[in-house]
Amino acid sequence: MGYRAAAVDTAGEEVFARDFPPGPLDSLIAFLRERAATADGGLCCVIDSTNGTLDLHLLTAGLAVCRADPWSLPGRPVDGSVPATELARAAAADPTAVTGLAVTSGTLTGRADVLDHYLRKPAGPLPRFIPGDPEPRRGAEQPRQVALTFDDGPCPPYTDRILDILRSYRITASFFCVGLNAASHPATVRRIAEEGHTLGNHTWSHPYLPDLGLDELAFQLEATATAMSRAAGSRPHLVRPPYGAGRPEVLDWLAERDLVCVLWDNDSRDWAAPGAAAIAERVVRQVRGGSVVLLHDGGGDRSQTVAALPGIIERFLAEEYAFVGVDSLWPPAFPGRES
């Protein structure tokens, strides 16, 4: 599996269609930038909400990006997004049906209220949600521990640079991997496991889960677990829903399969690229005992996160925090499981 870029003219006729392998997006971005430079009237890249791995890469490359929502599109296959040509046709037929995206607002631009609804509905405004545990343990009840978590990778060169930093400080972190990236970079997944870090499942293509049916959810998690098992030798039992969003049926589905849903209470917002100093300041300001810190090693240019990480670590060490895998924060909620 990989990516397909397709374009249509104003009549809906296909102008081009080209496939790209999973992994580094350099060739896809170069192709789109070339087409944007020569297209009469410019080019807008249309994605749907089942693929949150592309938008920031495209936006930071200077491309215009829009999101098409399910109610404006034909049906999706279980194992992927709406075909590229159909995405282009939907936008061409009704430009008002797509939403323009920006680096500072991300994939879910214009759907913040809906996202907030799903973040809060399962059990109140919880910083972390563990299915089957009605009283998640919170910061004041925790020892002086902190869990650094990284989403959306593995993504070279950022994941390896982060791993180098963690190794230099001899500390442990957790990595929630996107299946497309795990399948493309199995050696990095293996390195994460071999260096003692916790691995978690962050779905195959970073979809907005409330838009998916349970069969689509099953594909997203199973395909990712298979890729991670091939790389690291075990299947993760931790799951982080993209954007932290999952309707109650999704959370119940996870709990029935002994999968633990892990959110966070310390959001760095590094995906918005506010600068290394701002990332570090925000993380340090929000920390408390038992905090789960959300950072990113993929999904875009993560050089600011890499630059911020040593300062975050040194500040936490100075304040005598111990760094642990996220599965070490709530021992009663994480019983031993078969991999």
Backbone torsions as a table, in degrees:
resi	resn	phi	psi	omega
1	MET	NA	151.5	178.8
2	GLY	-160.1	-134.0	-176.6
3	TYR	-129.5	149.4	172.6
4	ARG	-125.3	132.5	173.5
5	ALA	-108.1	128.8	179.2
6	ALA	-141.4	151.4	178.7
7	ALA	-135.9	151.8	175.8
8	VAL	-128.0	160.2	175.2
9	ASP	-88.8	-176.4	-176.0
10	THR	-64.6	-19.2	177.6
11	ALA	-89.2	-0.7	-179.5
12	GLY	85.8	7.3	179.0
13	GLU	-82.9	137.1	-177.5
14	GLU	-66.6	130.0	179.2
15	VAL	-95.8	-42.1	175.1
16	PHE	-156.0	160.5	173.2
17	ALA	-151.8	129.7	-178.0
18	ARG	-145.3	138.9	-179.2
19	ASP	-98.7	146.5	178.5
20	PHE	-132.1	143.0	-178.4
21	PRO	-73.3	160.2	172.5
22	PRO	-66.4	164.8	-178.9
23	GLY	110.8	-150.6	-178.6
24	PRO	-54.2	139.7	-174.6
25	LEU	-98.3	10.8	-175.0
26	ASP	-56.9	-45.4	-177.0
27	SER	-68.7	-39.3	176.9
28	LEU	-62.3	-47.9	-177.9
29	ILE	-65.0	-41.8	178.7
30	ALA	-61.3	-41.4	178.7
31	PHE	-63.0	-45.6	-179.0
32	LEU	-67.2	-38.6	178.4
33	ARG	-65.1	-39.2	177.5
34	GLU	-63.7	-43.4	178.8
35	ARG	-66.1	-38.5	178.9
36	ALA	-63.4	-36.2	-178.0
37	ALA	-70.9	-25.2	-175.9
38	THR	-107.9	-10.1	-176.7
39	ALA	-72.9	134.8	176.9
40	ASP	-68.6	116.1	-178.6
41	GLY	88.4	1.9	177.3
42	GLY	88.9	-176.3	-175.6
43	LEU	-139.7	134.1	173.6
44	CYS	-116.9	128.4	178.9
45	CYS	-87.7	120.0	-177.1
46	VAL	-104.9	125.5	174.9
47	ILE	-119.7	167.0	172.9
48	ASP	-115.5	175.6	-170.5
49	SER	-77.2	1.7	175.0
50	THR	-89.4	-2.0	-177.6
51	ASN	-134.6	90.5	179.0
52	GLY	-95.9	15.6	-179.4
53	THR	-90.4	-9.8	-170.3
54	LEU	-105.2	-33.3	-164.2
55	ASP	-58.1	-47.9	-177.0
56	LEU	-69.3	-35.1	175.0
57	HIS	-58.2	-46.3	-177.3
58	LEU	-70.6	-42.2	-179.1
59	LEU	-63.1	-44.4	-178.7
60	THR	-71.3	-14.8	173.9
61	ALA	-85.5	2.3	177.4
62	GLY	87.9	11.9	-180.0
63	LEU	-90.4	148.4	173.6
64	ALA	-79.6	133.6	-175.9
65	VAL	-131.4	137.0	175.6
66	CYS	-128.8	154.5	176.1
67	ARG	-111.7	132.5	173.1
68	ALA	-103.4	132.7	-176.5
69	ASP	-94.3	159.8	-172.5
70	PRO	-55.1	-37.5	-176.1
71	TRP	-70.5	-8.5	177.8
72	SER	-103.8	4.9	-169.0
73	LEU	-128.0	160.1	170.5
74	PRO	-71.6	173.5	-177.8
75	GLY	-63.7	154.3	179.4
76	ARG	-100.3	152.1	167.0
77	PRO	-71.5	156.7	-179.1
78	VAL	-59.8	-35.8	-171.3
79	ASP	-102.0	26.8	179.6
80	GLY	-177.4	-170.2	-179.8
81	SER	-89.3	173.3	170.0
82	VAL	-59.7	136.5	-179.6
83	PRO	-52.2	144.5	-173.9
84	ALA	-56.9	-41.8	-178.7
85	THR	-63.6	-38.4	178.9
86	GLU	-68.7	-35.2	174.2
87	LEU	-60.6	-45.6	-179.5
88	ALA	-64.0	-40.5	-179.7
89	ARG	-65.7	-39.2	179.6
90	ALA	-62.6	-41.8	179.4
91	ALA	-70.2	-37.8	178.9
92	ALA	-67.4	-36.3	-178.6
93	ALA	-71.2	-33.9	-178.6
94	ASP	-149.4	87.1	-178.3
95	PRO	-58.7	-23.4	-180.0
96	THR	-75.9	-10.1	-177.7
97	ALA	-85.7	-4.6	178.5
98	VAL	-113.2	155.4	-175.9
99	THR	-113.7	125.7	177.0
100	GLY	-70.1	137.5	-177.6
101	LEU	-106.6	157.7	176.8
102	ALA	-138.1	155.2	-179.6
103	VAL	-56.9	-39.5	-174.2
104	THR	-74.7	-15.3	-179.0
105	SER	-117.2	-23.2	171.7
106	GLY	77.4	-165.7	-171.1
107	THR	-60.0	-36.6	-173.3
108	LEU	-96.5	28.2	173.8
109	THR	-49.5	129.5	178.1
110	GLY	85.5	-4.2	179.8
111	ARG	-122.0	24.2	-176.6
112	ALA	-61.0	-38.3	-178.6
113	ASP	-65.3	-40.6	179.1
114	VAL	-67.1	-42.3	178.0
115	LEU	-60.8	-44.1	-179.7
116	ASP	-62.0	-36.8	178.0
117	HIS	-59.4	-46.9	-177.6
118	TYR	-74.6	-28.0	176.7
119	LEU	-66.8	-34.6	-173.1
120	ARG	-98.1	-23.4	-171.2
121	LYS	-66.4	-39.3	-172.0
122	PRO	-56.3	-44.8	-177.2
123	ALA	-158.5	36.2	-177.6
124	GLY	89.3	-179.3	-176.0
125	PRO	-77.8	69.8	-176.0
126	LEU	-82.4	138.4	174.4
127	PRO	-70.4	-27.0	178.3
128	ARG	-143.9	143.6	179.2
129	PHE	-126.3	126.8	178.1
130	ILE	-119.4	112.3	-179.9
131	PRO	-54.2	136.0	178.8
132	GLY	85.7	-4.7	-179.6
133	ASP	-118.3	95.4	-173.8
134	PRO	-70.7	-14.4	-178.5
135	GLU	-125.5	73.0	179.4
136	PRO	-55.4	139.0	-178.7
137	ARG	-72.5	132.5	-172.0
138	ARG	-112.7	172.1	-168.8
139	GLY	-50.8	-47.3	-175.6
140	ALA	-63.7	-24.1	-178.7
141	GLU	-90.3	-4.0	-175.5
142	GLN	-94.6	150.2	168.6
143	PRO	-66.5	175.4	-175.6
144	ARG	-77.0	75.4	-180.0
145	GLN	-126.8	154.2	176.4
146	VAL	-142.8	142.0	177.5
147	ALA	-113.1	117.3	171.9
148	LEU	-85.6	125.8	179.0
149	THR	-124.1	142.9	-177.5
150	PHE	-125.4	128.0	-177.0
151	ASP	-109.1	157.5	163.9
152	ASP	84.5	-5.7	177.7
153	GLY	-87.2	-161.8	-3.2
154	PRO	-73.0	145.6	-177.2
155	CYS	-143.1	109.9	178.0
156	PRO	-72.3	148.2	-0.1
157	PRO	-90.3	1.5	-167.3
158	TYR	-68.1	-43.4	-177.8
159	THR	-60.8	-44.1	-179.5
160	ASP	-66.7	-35.9	176.6
161	ARG	-65.2	-40.7	177.4
162	ILE	-63.5	-43.9	178.2
163	LEU	-62.0	-37.7	177.0
164	ASP	-61.6	-42.6	-179.9
165	ILE	-65.6	-46.5	179.7
166	LEU	-60.0	-40.8	179.2
167	ARG	-65.5	-38.2	-178.7
168	SER	-65.7	-30.3	177.9
169	TYR	-94.4	-4.4	-179.8
170	ARG	57.1	49.3	179.8
171	ILE	-125.0	161.6	-175.8
172	THR	-106.4	145.6	176.7
173	ALA	-140.7	-175.8	179.8
174	SER	-130.6	141.5	-177.1
175	PHE	-126.1	119.1	176.6
176	PHE	-99.1	107.1	-168.7
177	CYS	-93.5	141.6	169.8
178	VAL	-83.7	132.7	-173.6
179	GLY	-59.1	-42.0	177.6
180	LEU	-54.5	-41.6	-178.7
181	ASN	-76.7	-37.0	177.9
182	ALA	-62.7	-40.3	179.2
183	ALA	-68.2	-30.1	-178.9
184	SER	-82.7	-24.7	-175.3
185	HIS	-132.0	60.4	-176.7
186	PRO	-62.6	-30.9	-179.6
187	ALA	-64.1	-34.6	178.9
188	THR	-72.1	-39.6	175.1
189	VAL	-59.8	-43.7	178.7
190	ARG	-62.0	-41.2	178.5
191	ARG	-62.4	-42.6	178.5
192	ILE	-55.0	-47.1	-178.4
193	ALA	-68.0	-44.4	-176.5
194	GLU	-65.5	-27.2	-179.8
195	GLU	-90.7	11.1	169.4
196	GLY	87.2	14.4	179.2
197	HIS	-88.9	159.3	178.9
198	THR	-85.4	138.2	177.5
199	LEU	-109.4	139.9	177.2
200	GLY	-135.5	163.4	-176.8
201	ASN	-96.2	123.6	-179.9
202	HIS	-118.6	27.5	179.0
203	THR	75.4	168.1	-175.5
204	TRP	-75.5	-44.4	-174.2
205	SER	-131.0	18.0	176.6
206	HIS	60.4	53.5	179.0
207	PRO	-82.7	163.8	170.8
208	TYR	-83.9	104.2	-167.7
209	LEU	-59.6	-34.6	178.0
210	PRO	-60.0	-17.0	177.7
211	ASP	-85.7	-5.6	-173.5
212	LEU	-103.0	150.0	167.6
213	GLY	-81.3	167.9	-177.5
214	LEU	-66.6	-29.2	176.7
215	ASP	-69.0	-37.2	176.4
216	GLU	-68.1	-40.3	176.6
217	LEU	-59.7	-44.6	-179.7
218	ALA	-59.1	-43.1	177.3
219	PHE	-62.1	-46.7	-176.6
220	GLN	-56.2	-43.6	-176.3
221	LEU	-81.2	-39.4	-178.0
222	GLU	-68.5	-43.9	179.7
223	ALA	-61.6	-39.0	178.8
224	THR	-68.7	-45.2	179.2
225	ALA	-60.1	-39.0	178.8
226	THR	-64.9	-44.6	179.2
227	ALA	-62.5	-40.6	-178.6
228	MET	-71.6	-36.0	177.6
229	SER	-64.9	-41.7	178.0
230	ARG	-61.8	-36.5	-177.1
231	ALA	-81.1	-42.3	-170.1
232	ALA	-113.1	-9.1	176.8
233	GLY	89.4	0.7	178.7
234	SER	-149.9	156.5	-179.8
235	ARG	-96.8	129.3	-179.4
236	PRO	-69.6	143.6	174.5
237	HIS	-104.6	0.0	175.4
238	LEU	-98.4	138.1	179.0
239	VAL	-130.0	133.8	171.5
240	ARG	-117.3	111.6	177.7
241	PRO	-65.0	133.5	175.0
242	PRO	-52.6	135.8	-178.5
243	TYR	66.9	2.9	-177.5
244	GLY	73.8	15.3	-171.0
245	ALA	-105.9	133.3	173.5
246	GLY	-164.4	124.5	179.2
247	ARG	-66.9	162.5	-174.5
248	PRO	-53.1	-37.4	-179.9
249	GLU	-62.9	-34.6	178.6
250	VAL	-66.2	-45.6	-178.9
251	LEU	-65.1	-38.2	176.8
252	ASP	-64.5	-41.4	179.7
253	TRP	-60.3	-41.9	178.2
254	LEU	-64.4	-46.0	-177.2
255	ALA	-63.3	-38.0	179.6
256	GLU	-62.9	-23.5	-179.4
257	ARG	-102.4	16.0	177.5
258	ASP	60.5	33.1	175.7
259	LEU	-102.7	136.4	-175.4
260	VAL	-101.8	124.5	-179.7
261	CYS	-88.8	121.9	-174.6
262	VAL	-117.6	119.7	174.2
263	LEU	-103.6	-145.3	-174.5
264	TRP	-157.0	163.5	174.0
265	ASP	-125.0	-1.6	-176.9
266	ASN	-131.4	97.1	-174.7
267	ASP	-98.0	114.6	-179.2
268	SER	-72.7	-22.9	-173.2
269	ARG	53.2	33.3	179.6
270	ASP	-66.7	-21.0	179.6
271	TRP	-62.6	-23.3	179.9
272	ALA	-84.5	-0.1	176.7
273	ALA	53.2	56.8	-179.6
274	PRO	-82.3	-3.3	-176.1
275	GLY	110.2	148.2	-176.4
276	ALA	-60.0	-41.1	-178.3
277	ALA	-64.1	-41.1	-179.9
278	ALA	-67.6	-37.5	177.7
279	ILE	-62.0	-49.7	-178.3
280	ALA	-62.4	-43.8	-178.0
281	GLU	-62.6	-41.8	-178.3
282	ARG	-65.6	-43.8	-179.1
283	VAL	-64.1	-46.3	-177.7
284	VAL	-65.1	-39.3	-178.3
285	ARG	-65.1	-31.3	-173.9
286	GLN	-93.8	-5.8	-171.2
287	VAL	-71.4	149.2	172.0
288	ARG	-154.6	170.8	179.6
289	GLY	-59.3	127.3	-178.8
290	GLY	87.3	7.7	-178.8
291	SER	-65.2	142.8	170.1
292	VAL	-108.9	113.6	-175.1
293	VAL	-93.6	128.1	178.5
294	LEU	-96.1	116.8	174.2
295	LEU	-129.8	174.6	-178.3
296	HIS	-134.2	137.2	173.3
297	ASP	-112.8	3.5	178.6
298	GLY	-148.6	-174.6	178.6
299	GLY	85.6	5.7	-178.8
300	GLY	158.3	-168.2	177.5
301	ASP	-72.5	114.0	-177.4
302	ARG	-109.2	25.4	179.2
303	SER	-63.5	-32.2	178.1
304	GLN	-67.9	-38.3	177.1
305	THR	-64.2	-44.1	177.4
306	VAL	-58.9	-43.9	-179.2
307	ALA	-67.4	-32.9	-177.9
308	ALA	-77.9	-25.6	-169.0
309	LEU	-60.3	-46.7	-179.5
310	PRO	-58.6	-40.1	179.2
311	GLY	-64.9	-39.9	177.1
312	ILE	-61.7	-48.0	-178.1
313	ILE	-61.7	-46.5	-176.7
314	GLU	-65.6	-36.7	178.0
315	ARG	-66.1	-42.5	178.9
316	PHE	-67.1	-38.5	177.7
317	LEU	-64.0	-40.2	179.0
318	ALA	-63.6	-29.6	178.4
319	GLU	-92.5	10.3	172.9
320	GLU	64.6	37.7	170.6
321	TYR	-84.6	142.8	171.8
322	ALA	-96.9	138.2	-179.9
323	PHE	-95.2	128.0	-177.0
324	VAL	-134.5	159.5	168.9
325	GLY	-66.3	149.8	-175.0
326	VAL	-61.8	-25.8	179.5
327	ASP	-77.5	-1.2	176.2
328	SER	-96.3	-5.3	-174.2
329	LEU	-76.5	-33.6	-176.6
330	TRP	-126.2	77.4	-175.3
331	PRO	-51.3	-44.1	-178.4
332	PRO	-64.7	-25.4	-176.0
333	ALA	-88.4	-7.2	-177.9
334	PHE	-122.9	67.5	178.6
335	PRO	-65.1	160.7	178.7
336	GLY	-59.3	137.5	-179.0
337	ARG	-132.1	152.6	172.1
338	GLU	-72.6	138.1	177.1
339	SER	-79.9	NA	NA
